[in-house]
Amino acid sequence: MTDLTALTLAEALDGMEKKLFSSAELTNAFLDAIDKANPKLNAFVVVTADRARSQAKASDAKRAAGKAGPLEGAPLGIKDLFCTEGVRTTACSGILGEFTPTYESTVTANLFRDGALMLGKLNMDEFAMGSSNETSHFGPVVSPWRRGNDDAKLTPGGSSGGSAAAVSADLCLGATATDTGGSIRQPAAFTGTVGIKPTYGRCSRWGIVAFASSLDQAGPIAKSVEDAAMLLQSMAGHDPKDSTSLPNALPDFRAATKRSIKGMKIGVPEEYRVDGMPAEIEALWQQGIQWAKDAGAEIVPISLKHTKYALPTYYIVAPAEASSNLARYDGMRYGARVAGKDLTGTYEQTRASGFGREVQRRILIGTYVLSAGYYDAYYLRAQKVRQRIAQDFRDAFTTVDAILTPATPSASFALGEKSADPVAMYLNDIFTVTANLAGLPAIALPAATDAQGLPLGLQVIGKALDEESVFAVSAALEKAANFRAKPSKWWM
């Protein structure tokens, strides 16, 4: 039998349907892989082995009875930002202690409804604040990739670093993730996986621990564009419990991955050529443009002239919303509590010890820009610039069907290499934040490796509610790139 953990989601579902193996066998293969890899990679913060085996047994029974769901028996990893009934959910922060939800997030409930099962909860940057998975209360995730012959520990990206590392290392068939400024796409690009942030409102935010409510959006990290489409199909959908959830009907995302892109117009924004961008990123972008042309698409130069303001805008809006959302963590009703001499002291002690340094930094920035005398100068102005950025995209999409850019300004870097400089770390999101500010769907897919053997990714951005074009273009690029590189399993 082939290595079951190396299968894509589509291959695994096909194999179970053909009775080549059972969900129980598949699940045990992944649990064995996690046992070997997790002490070195730290991708999972909770492993739900008994639950996974029980769900697999039930899935095999459903399949035998002819009642299999679209994802029946597929073992997935769940980012620790998604509330999971009866399983600890902490957003990888000390302040939530051993919080165990009594309810299920809508996204995970949708996946389980369609037959998927949970292998465990995945590590992440604390409250999704970070680009390298170094801010987690449970320690950093280590990328399964190595730089040449160097054994330095690399970042898998963040905040969904555990999700990306687990999928890349074949510890699950796919994983849930969230993207506030690039937290799905940057880790996907760093680890040779596929990650899509859908249109804002496509996936319910109910039951997901909030970071920045007008930016957060759930999506999958997967092994292929087709797998990502299949997972998003189950994750997405209208939810009356979320006032920002869109009522629009879902198209067939998987079918879109089979569509031709002949005749499509693909925009290339000049503003994404940034100072200091490595030559290999530029070369990959040019290669992506050629692949699109070869597939029959027309390349159209476009201008997104407010792009240079995207990062400063994001780092005003996101911390402002975070400072408001995180005010609820006070040690009173749930989570960790550190006693002080009075109520105020308890609040102060709890928040000072429970929140990590990066979260504290962003709360302070957010509180400052929302404070009297600064609200108009910072937050209100940032919202106005955000509208200009969104208008740039609307104008561009009057002439093009999708936009092609690099996914990240570099390949993965070593843990500790940038953590001392917050601004250097924030620059990792330079190509991804615009899609969040405008609420647009965007995907990162692996397309090449650099001189040291590390993955590099391309990004495709689409119109609001047009994930179909994003999937079509990215599937064509995936086919042309024929990316087959995998990390050597040095942890075995």
Backbone torsions as a table, in degrees:
resi	resn	phi	psi	omega
1	MET	NA	138.5	177.6
2	THR	-66.1	164.5	177.2
3	ASP	-64.6	108.6	-175.1
4	LEU	-61.5	-32.3	-176.6
5	THR	-70.6	-18.0	-178.2
6	ALA	-83.0	-8.1	-177.7
7	LEU	-70.1	150.6	168.4
8	THR	-76.5	168.1	177.1
9	LEU	-59.4	-45.9	-179.3
10	ALA	-61.2	-42.6	179.7
11	GLU	-66.4	-40.0	-179.0
12	ALA	-66.2	-43.2	179.2
13	LEU	-65.0	-39.3	177.9
14	ASP	-64.3	-42.3	179.3
15	GLY	-63.3	-40.2	178.2
16	MET	-68.6	-37.6	179.5
17	GLU	-64.7	-35.5	179.5
18	LYS	-85.2	3.7	178.3
19	LYS	62.1	29.7	175.9
20	LEU	-74.7	-27.2	176.6
21	PHE	-162.1	164.7	-178.5
22	SER	-103.1	166.7	174.5
23	SER	-62.8	-35.1	178.7
24	ALA	-61.9	-43.1	178.6
25	GLU	-65.7	-42.5	179.5
26	LEU	-62.7	-45.1	-178.9
27	THR	-63.5	-44.0	178.7
28	ASN	-63.7	-34.8	177.9
29	ALA	-63.9	-41.6	178.7
30	PHE	-69.2	-41.7	179.2
31	LEU	-62.8	-37.4	175.5
32	ASP	-64.3	-41.9	180.0
33	ALA	-64.4	-39.7	178.3
34	ILE	-64.2	-42.3	178.9
35	ASP	-56.5	-39.7	-178.1
36	LYS	-77.3	-40.7	-170.7
37	ALA	-89.2	-34.9	-169.1
38	ASN	-63.4	-33.9	176.2
39	PRO	-59.2	-25.9	179.8
40	LYS	-95.9	-35.5	-174.4
41	LEU	-94.8	-28.5	179.9
42	ASN	59.0	37.4	-178.2
43	ALA	-78.9	-37.1	-179.9
44	PHE	-100.2	135.0	173.9
45	VAL	-101.0	-17.9	172.7
46	VAL	-141.5	131.5	173.8
47	VAL	-112.0	121.2	-176.0
48	THR	-102.9	63.9	-173.0
49	ALA	-61.7	-47.8	-177.5
50	ASP	-63.0	-43.2	179.5
51	ARG	-63.5	-43.4	-179.0
52	ALA	-61.5	-44.0	179.9
53	ARG	-64.7	-38.4	178.9
54	SER	-66.1	-43.6	178.5
55	GLN	-64.7	-38.2	179.8
56	ALA	-64.0	-41.6	178.6
57	LYS	-61.5	-43.5	179.1
58	ALA	-65.2	-38.2	179.0
59	SER	-64.9	-41.3	178.4
60	ASP	-62.5	-37.2	178.5
61	ALA	-67.3	-41.0	178.0
62	LYS	-63.8	-42.8	-179.8
63	ARG	-64.0	-41.3	179.5
64	ALA	-63.6	-29.8	179.9
65	ALA	-87.4	2.8	179.3
66	GLY	76.0	24.7	-177.1
67	LYS	-118.4	28.3	-176.2
68	ALA	-66.9	136.5	174.7
69	GLY	-83.6	175.4	-177.0
70	PRO	-59.8	-28.5	-179.5
71	LEU	-118.5	27.0	-171.0
72	GLU	-55.5	120.7	174.3
73	GLY	81.1	8.9	-176.9
74	ALA	-84.9	118.5	-179.9
75	PRO	-80.2	123.5	-178.1
76	LEU	-121.1	161.2	169.6
77	GLY	-104.6	146.5	-176.8
78	ILE	-119.2	121.6	177.9
79	LYS	-57.7	141.9	-173.8
80	ASP	-70.9	7.7	175.5
81	LEU	-88.7	-15.7	-178.0
82	PHE	-92.2	125.5	177.5
83	CYS	-67.5	129.7	-179.9
84	THR	-125.6	120.6	-174.0
85	GLU	-57.6	122.5	176.7
86	GLY	79.9	1.8	-179.6
87	VAL	-125.0	130.5	-175.9
88	ARG	-49.8	133.9	178.5
89	THR	-133.4	117.1	-173.7
90	THR	-125.9	-2.7	-171.0
91	ALA	54.1	23.1	-178.8
92	CYS	53.5	40.9	177.3
93	SER	-121.9	145.7	177.4
94	GLY	-68.4	-24.3	-172.8
95	ILE	-71.7	-19.7	178.8
96	LEU	-90.2	-5.4	174.5
97	GLY	54.9	-125.1	-179.7
98	GLU	-106.9	33.1	-177.1
99	PHE	-53.4	125.0	-179.9
100	THR	-123.5	107.9	-175.0
101	PRO	-63.8	151.7	174.9
102	THR	-102.7	14.0	-177.7
103	TYR	-145.1	166.2	-176.6
104	GLU	-113.4	135.9	175.0
105	SER	-61.2	151.7	-178.5
106	THR	-61.4	-41.6	-178.3
107	VAL	-61.7	-47.6	-179.3
108	THR	-69.7	-35.5	176.9
109	ALA	-61.0	-39.2	178.1
110	ASN	-63.6	-42.2	179.7
111	LEU	-64.6	-44.7	-179.6
112	PHE	-68.4	-33.7	175.1
113	ARG	-58.2	-36.9	-177.7
114	ASP	-89.5	7.9	171.8
115	GLY	102.9	-4.0	178.9
116	ALA	-68.6	158.5	176.4
117	LEU	-129.0	160.7	-173.2
118	MET	-106.7	124.2	175.4
119	LEU	-85.0	-24.7	179.7
120	GLY	160.1	-175.3	-179.0
121	LYS	-101.0	137.4	-172.5
122	LEU	-100.6	142.5	179.8
123	ASN	-63.1	157.6	-176.3
124	MET	-165.5	165.2	170.6
125	ASP	-64.9	143.2	-177.5
126	GLU	-53.6	124.7	-177.8
127	PHE	52.7	26.6	178.3
128	ALA	67.7	20.1	-178.8
129	MET	-101.3	96.2	178.9
130	GLY	159.1	160.2	-178.9
131	SER	-121.2	12.0	-176.5
132	SER	-143.3	4.6	-178.1
133	ASN	57.2	35.1	176.8
134	GLU	-103.4	-3.6	-178.3
135	THR	-97.9	2.8	-178.9
136	SER	-64.5	139.9	174.9
137	HIS	-61.6	-24.3	-176.8
138	PHE	-97.5	13.7	179.2
139	GLY	90.5	163.1	-176.1
140	PRO	-71.2	151.6	168.5
141	VAL	-82.6	141.9	176.8
142	VAL	-102.9	129.9	178.5
143	SER	-64.5	143.7	174.3
144	PRO	-71.4	-10.6	-178.5
145	TRP	-88.4	150.1	175.6
146	ARG	-122.0	151.1	-178.2
147	ARG	-92.5	100.4	-178.1
148	GLY	58.3	-130.1	177.4
149	ASN	-94.8	8.1	-178.7
150	ASP	-80.0	136.2	178.9
151	ASP	-101.5	20.3	175.4
152	ALA	-61.2	142.4	178.1
153	LYS	-77.1	123.8	-177.7
154	LEU	-101.9	156.9	174.8
155	THR	-80.5	142.6	171.4
156	PRO	-86.7	5.1	-174.0
157	GLY	90.1	175.7	-178.8
158	GLY	-154.6	167.7	4.8
159	SER	-83.3	-15.2	-175.7
160	SER	-85.0	44.6	-176.2
161	GLY	-65.3	-38.3	177.9
162	GLY	-64.5	-39.4	178.9
163	SER	-63.7	-46.9	-178.0
164	ALA	-66.8	-44.0	-179.2
165	ALA	-64.0	-41.5	-178.2
166	ALA	-64.9	-41.9	179.3
167	VAL	-69.0	-44.1	-178.6
168	SER	-64.0	-36.6	-178.1
169	ALA	-87.3	7.1	-180.0
170	ASP	61.3	44.8	176.6
171	LEU	-100.2	-3.8	175.4
172	CYS	-165.0	163.9	179.4
173	LEU	-76.6	-26.0	-179.5
174	GLY	-174.0	172.6	-176.7
175	ALA	-148.4	151.4	170.7
176	THR	-80.3	153.1	179.6
177	ALA	-153.4	172.2	175.1
178	THR	-135.7	155.3	-174.6
179	ASP	-137.4	113.2	178.0
180	THR	-106.4	-33.7	176.6
181	GLY	-145.2	12.0	-178.5
182	GLY	137.1	12.0	-171.3
183	SER	-73.6	-5.2	168.0
184	ILE	-99.6	-47.2	-169.5
185	ARG	-75.0	-39.5	179.9
186	GLN	-65.8	-46.9	175.6
187	PRO	-62.1	-36.6	177.5
188	ALA	-61.3	-45.4	-179.8
189	ALA	-63.8	-36.4	-178.6
190	PHE	-72.0	-21.4	-171.2
191	THR	-118.3	8.6	178.4
192	GLY	71.0	28.6	178.5
193	THR	-116.6	176.1	179.7
194	VAL	-109.3	131.6	178.0
195	GLY	-138.3	131.5	178.5
196	ILE	-120.6	132.6	166.9
197	LYS	-98.7	113.0	-179.6
198	PRO	-75.2	176.7	173.7
199	THR	-52.2	139.4	175.9
200	TYR	-56.4	123.3	-179.3
201	GLY	102.7	-11.0	177.9
202	ARG	-66.0	-41.1	178.8
203	CYS	-109.6	137.0	179.5
204	SER	-64.3	140.6	174.5
205	ARG	-93.5	0.8	-177.4
206	TRP	-66.6	126.5	179.6
207	GLY	85.5	5.9	173.7
208	ILE	-104.3	128.4	-179.5
209	VAL	-60.6	125.5	-171.6
210	ALA	-79.4	140.1	169.7
211	PHE	-111.6	-73.6	176.9
212	ALA	-127.9	105.7	-164.8
213	SER	-62.9	-28.7	-178.5
214	SER	-87.1	-0.3	-177.1
215	LEU	-121.1	-32.5	-174.9
216	ASP	-59.8	136.1	171.9
217	GLN	-153.4	136.5	179.5
218	ALA	-82.9	153.6	175.4
219	GLY	-167.9	174.5	-178.9
220	PRO	-98.5	155.3	162.7
221	ILE	-115.3	130.4	-170.7
222	ALA	-142.8	177.3	-177.5
223	LYS	-87.9	-15.4	-179.0
224	SER	-152.1	165.4	177.6
225	VAL	-63.0	-41.6	178.9
226	GLU	-60.9	-44.4	178.4
227	ASP	-60.1	-43.0	179.8
228	ALA	-61.0	-39.8	178.4
229	ALA	-64.0	-41.3	-179.6
230	MET	-65.8	-41.5	-179.9
231	LEU	-68.9	-43.0	179.7
232	LEU	-62.7	-34.8	178.6
233	GLN	-55.0	-40.8	-179.8
234	SER	-81.0	-37.2	-176.3
235	MET	-68.8	-35.9	-171.8
236	ALA	-82.3	170.7	177.3
237	GLY	133.4	157.1	-177.9
238	HIS	-68.9	141.5	178.7
239	ASP	-137.1	112.4	-179.0
240	PRO	-63.7	-16.0	179.7
241	LYS	-77.7	-10.5	179.5
242	ASP	-119.4	114.3	-175.8
243	SER	-67.5	-16.4	178.6
244	THR	-95.7	0.4	-179.0
245	SER	-73.0	132.7	-176.5
246	LEU	-82.7	138.1	-179.0
247	PRO	-82.8	-2.6	-175.2
248	ASN	-61.7	142.2	177.8
249	ALA	-65.9	150.0	-179.6
250	LEU	-87.6	129.2	172.3
251	PRO	-76.0	176.2	178.0
252	ASP	-86.6	97.2	-175.6
253	PHE	-65.4	-38.9	-178.0
254	ARG	-64.7	-39.2	178.3
255	ALA	-62.1	-33.3	-179.1
256	ALA	-64.3	-27.8	-179.7
257	THR	-70.4	-13.3	-179.8
258	LYS	-97.3	-3.3	-174.3
259	ARG	-77.3	148.0	174.1
260	SER	-75.8	148.2	176.0
261	ILE	-106.3	13.3	178.9
262	LYS	-59.7	127.6	179.2
263	GLY	90.2	-11.0	177.8
264	MET	-71.3	149.5	177.2
265	LYS	-105.1	124.2	-177.0
266	ILE	-116.2	122.8	-177.3
267	GLY	-84.2	143.9	176.2
268	VAL	-124.6	109.2	-175.8
269	PRO	-84.4	124.1	-179.5
270	GLU	-61.0	-31.2	-175.0
271	GLU	-67.4	-11.2	-179.8
272	TYR	-86.9	2.4	171.2
273	ARG	-88.3	102.1	-172.9
274	VAL	-104.2	155.4	178.6
275	ASP	-60.9	135.7	176.2
276	GLY	81.2	5.0	179.4
277	MET	-67.5	129.0	-178.3
278	PRO	-57.6	147.2	-178.3
279	ALA	-59.8	-33.1	-177.4
280	GLU	-71.2	-25.9	174.9
281	ILE	-70.2	-45.6	177.2
282	GLU	-60.7	-42.3	-179.8
283	ALA	-63.6	-40.3	178.3
284	LEU	-64.8	-40.5	178.4
285	TRP	-59.6	-46.9	178.6
286	GLN	-62.3	-37.3	176.9
287	GLN	-64.6	-42.1	177.2
288	GLY	-60.1	-40.1	177.7
289	ILE	-62.1	-42.3	179.8
290	GLN	-66.0	-41.2	177.7
291	TRP	-59.4	-42.5	179.4
292	ALA	-63.4	-42.1	176.9
293	LYS	-60.9	-45.3	-178.7
294	ASP	-61.4	-28.5	179.4
295	ALA	-84.5	1.1	175.2
296	GLY	101.2	5.3	179.9
297	ALA	-84.1	155.9	175.7
298	GLU	-101.6	130.8	-179.6
299	ILE	-92.8	129.0	-176.6
300	VAL	-124.4	118.9	174.4
301	PRO	-65.7	134.8	179.4
302	ILE	-133.1	166.2	176.6
303	SER	-122.1	128.2	171.5
304	LEU	-117.5	78.3	-161.4
305	LYS	-69.3	-17.1	179.3
306	HIS	-95.6	10.6	-177.8
307	THR	-55.1	-38.2	-175.9
308	LYS	-63.9	-16.4	178.8
309	TYR	-94.7	-1.5	-171.9
310	ALA	-64.7	-47.7	-177.7
311	LEU	-62.8	-50.8	177.7
312	PRO	-60.4	-35.5	177.7
313	THR	-63.6	-47.0	179.8
314	TYR	-60.1	-43.4	-176.3
315	TYR	-81.7	10.6	163.2
316	ILE	-105.4	-49.1	-176.3
317	VAL	-64.7	-49.3	-175.0
318	ALA	-63.6	-49.4	178.0
319	PRO	-63.5	-32.8	178.3
320	ALA	-62.1	-47.0	179.1
321	GLU	-68.4	-34.9	178.5
322	ALA	-64.8	-42.1	-178.4
323	SER	-62.0	-33.3	177.6
324	SER	-74.0	-47.2	-178.1
325	ASN	-65.0	-36.1	-174.8
326	LEU	-86.2	-0.5	176.9
327	ALA	-64.4	-22.0	-177.1
328	ARG	-72.5	-17.0	-177.0
329	TYR	-88.5	93.2	-173.4
330	ASP	-126.5	3.0	178.6
331	GLY	78.7	11.1	-176.7
332	MET	-90.5	-56.4	-172.1
333	ARG	-93.0	-32.1	-178.0
334	TYR	-158.0	167.4	178.5
335	GLY	83.5	-169.2	-177.2
336	ALA	-72.6	150.9	176.2
337	ARG	-139.5	131.1	174.4
338	VAL	-114.3	117.2	-174.4
339	ALA	-68.5	136.0	172.5
340	GLY	-115.6	-178.2	-176.6
341	LYS	-73.6	-18.0	175.6
342	ASP	-151.6	-174.2	-176.6
343	LEU	-60.5	-46.7	179.7
344	THR	-62.1	-41.8	178.8
345	GLY	-62.5	-37.6	178.3
346	THR	-65.6	-43.8	174.9
347	TYR	-55.6	-52.1	-174.7
348	GLU	-62.3	-47.2	-177.7
349	GLN	-65.1	-41.8	-178.8
350	THR	-63.2	-48.3	-176.8
351	ARG	-70.6	-34.5	179.7
352	ALA	-67.9	-37.7	-178.5
353	SER	-89.4	-27.3	-174.8
354	GLY	-81.4	-34.4	-179.6
355	PHE	-91.3	139.3	174.7
356	GLY	-76.9	174.7	-173.3
357	ARG	-63.8	-42.0	-178.1
358	GLU	-67.0	-40.5	178.0
359	VAL	-64.6	-42.9	177.3
360	GLN	-60.8	-41.1	179.6
361	ARG	-59.4	-44.9	-176.0
362	ARG	-72.8	-34.6	175.7
363	ILE	-62.4	-42.9	-179.8
364	LEU	-65.1	-43.4	177.1
365	ILE	-61.0	-46.0	-178.4
366	GLY	-63.9	-40.9	178.8
367	THR	-65.1	-39.0	179.8
368	TYR	-63.5	-49.4	-175.2
369	VAL	-71.6	-16.3	176.8
370	LEU	-95.6	-5.2	-173.4
371	SER	-76.5	158.4	-179.5
372	ALA	-57.1	134.4	-179.8
373	GLY	92.7	-18.6	-179.0
374	TYR	-120.1	-14.3	-177.1
375	TYR	-55.8	-50.3	-178.6
376	ASP	-66.2	-40.9	-175.0
377	ALA	-69.2	-32.4	-175.5
378	TYR	-111.8	-68.9	-171.0
379	TYR	-64.7	-48.2	-178.2
380	LEU	-63.8	-42.3	178.4
381	ARG	-64.3	-40.3	178.9
382	ALA	-61.7	-38.7	178.5
383	GLN	-66.0	-34.9	177.5
384	LYS	-68.0	-42.0	177.7
385	VAL	-64.8	-37.4	177.8
386	ARG	-57.2	-40.5	178.8
387	GLN	-66.7	-34.3	176.2
388	ARG	-65.4	-41.4	178.5
389	ILE	-62.0	-45.0	178.6
390	ALA	-62.9	-38.5	179.5
391	GLN	-66.6	-36.0	175.1
392	ASP	-55.1	-44.8	179.8
393	PHE	-66.9	-43.4	179.4
394	ARG	-59.3	-41.6	179.1
395	ASP	-64.4	-43.7	-178.9
396	ALA	-62.8	-38.8	-175.9
397	PHE	-77.1	0.9	170.0
398	THR	-77.2	-17.3	-178.3
399	THR	-120.8	-14.6	-179.2
400	VAL	-128.9	160.8	-179.4
401	ASP	-96.9	-24.7	-180.0
402	ALA	-159.1	165.9	-178.5
403	ILE	-125.7	136.8	-178.9
404	LEU	-114.5	126.7	179.5
405	THR	-142.5	169.8	166.9
406	PRO	-67.1	157.9	177.9
407	ALA	-87.3	-37.6	-178.4
408	THR	-140.3	157.9	179.5
409	PRO	-80.7	-2.3	179.4
410	SER	-161.7	172.7	169.6
411	ALA	-80.3	-179.9	179.0
412	SER	-58.1	153.0	179.2
413	PHE	-125.5	168.7	-175.8
414	ALA	-74.2	147.6	173.8
415	LEU	-58.7	134.8	-179.6
416	GLY	88.5	-10.7	-174.5
417	GLU	-70.0	-33.3	-177.0
418	LYS	-124.7	-3.9	-171.7
419	SER	-65.2	-21.6	179.8
420	ALA	-77.8	-14.2	-177.3
421	ASP	-121.6	95.4	-177.1
422	PRO	-56.2	-37.6	-177.6
423	VAL	-66.1	-42.8	176.8
424	ALA	-60.4	-37.3	179.0
425	MET	-68.6	-42.2	-178.3
426	TYR	-63.9	-28.7	-179.4
427	LEU	-66.1	-14.8	176.0
428	ASN	-61.3	-24.2	-175.3
429	ASP	-94.8	12.6	-170.8
430	ILE	-60.9	-32.9	-178.5
431	PHE	-93.1	-10.2	-171.7
432	THR	-106.3	-28.7	-171.8
433	VAL	-65.0	-27.7	-175.8
434	THR	-60.9	-38.3	-179.0
435	ALA	-65.7	-33.4	177.4
436	ASN	-71.0	-43.8	-179.2
437	LEU	-62.0	-32.8	-179.6
438	ALA	-95.6	-5.5	178.0
439	GLY	72.7	25.7	-172.3
440	LEU	-97.0	154.9	174.9
441	PRO	-75.6	141.0	179.6
442	ALA	-152.8	143.1	-176.9
443	ILE	-127.4	146.3	170.5
444	ALA	-114.3	134.5	179.0
445	LEU	-135.8	147.2	-179.2
446	PRO	-74.4	138.4	-175.4
447	ALA	-134.3	-14.9	-178.7
448	ALA	-169.8	174.0	169.8
449	THR	-119.9	153.7	179.3
450	ASP	-84.3	-173.9	-176.2
451	ALA	-62.2	-21.4	-179.6
452	GLN	-100.2	8.9	176.2
453	GLY	84.4	14.1	-179.5
454	LEU	-95.2	145.8	-177.9
455	PRO	-65.8	146.9	171.7
456	LEU	-127.8	143.8	-175.1
457	GLY	-122.7	157.5	171.2
458	LEU	-106.7	155.7	178.2
459	GLN	-122.2	136.4	173.8
460	VAL	-118.1	125.3	179.3
461	ILE	-111.4	137.9	-178.7
462	GLY	-122.4	174.8	174.3
463	LYS	-66.7	157.7	174.3
464	ALA	-55.4	132.1	178.1
465	LEU	68.6	13.7	178.7
466	ASP	-115.0	53.8	174.3
467	GLU	-61.2	-25.0	-179.1
468	GLU	-59.7	-44.9	177.8
469	SER	-65.6	-38.1	178.3
470	VAL	-61.2	-45.7	179.3
471	PHE	-66.5	-40.2	-178.8
472	ALA	-63.2	-48.2	-178.6
473	VAL	-66.2	-44.9	-177.4
474	SER	-67.1	-34.2	177.0
475	ALA	-66.1	-38.2	177.5
476	ALA	-65.8	-41.8	177.9
477	LEU	-66.1	-40.2	178.6
478	GLU	-60.5	-42.9	-179.8
479	LYS	-64.2	-42.0	-179.5
480	ALA	-69.2	-40.8	-177.9
481	ALA	-69.0	-35.7	-179.2
482	ASN	49.9	47.7	-177.6
483	PHE	-69.0	119.8	-177.5
484	ARG	-124.7	0.7	-176.5
485	ALA	-65.3	141.4	176.0
486	LYS	-134.8	151.4	176.1
487	PRO	-68.6	143.0	174.5
488	SER	-72.1	133.6	-172.5
489	LYS	-79.5	72.1	-177.9
490	TRP	-67.2	-15.2	-178.0
491	TRP	-85.7	-7.3	-176.2
492	MET	-72.2	NA	NA
